[in-house]
């Protein structure tokens, strides 16, 4: 997939304020400092599309970005190159350890409302820092997604921070942990915003979902 346009559209505090359209949405979520904004910028090829910050937990709203793309395939003529429109959604992180109880409740309500009620949501990408052992908050969040029948995939971030051997060991340990609850294991990807690892795989995955939706 080739993204030729990525534009910030709107930030919303409530699901009722989100843009009205009929295009697929792909939302990204994870704990604070997991590299969400950097991943979005890497995928779109724009360094400053999603705002990155040295302070964890800066994303406090539902941020929509309109994406225009086309397949990379050189075969099939004009039909194969048909452009697609879809949205990337940058969601606030979960956990909010540094937030007050009322702030946490407000953010949790915002996130759950979007995930459970947004009919455009085609897939939720749950970001996991590959450097860490499985965290209970992530496992519980994914269990909730499964119980709620929310389609999601796992994106391991910051792969460049580990050696190849350590990366493989950490990913395998995580998969083994997931296998205790999941059959089959949710789709998963290994990425690095620094080296662009996983970019093609993620975009191809989104393209396949877009194609399936277009055929409905």
Buried (B, 14 or more C-beta within 10 A) or exposed (E): BBBEEBEBBEBBEEBEEBBEBEBBBBBBBBBBBBBBBBBBBBBBEBEEBBEBEEEBBBBBBBBBBBBBBBBEEEEEEEEEBEEBBBBBBBBBBBBBEEBEEEEBEBBBEBBBBBBBEBEBBBBBBBBBBBBEEBEEEBBEBBEEBEEEEBEBBBBBBBBBBBEEEEBEEBBEEBBEEBEEEEEEEBBBBBBBBEEEBBBEBBBEBBBEBBEEEEEE
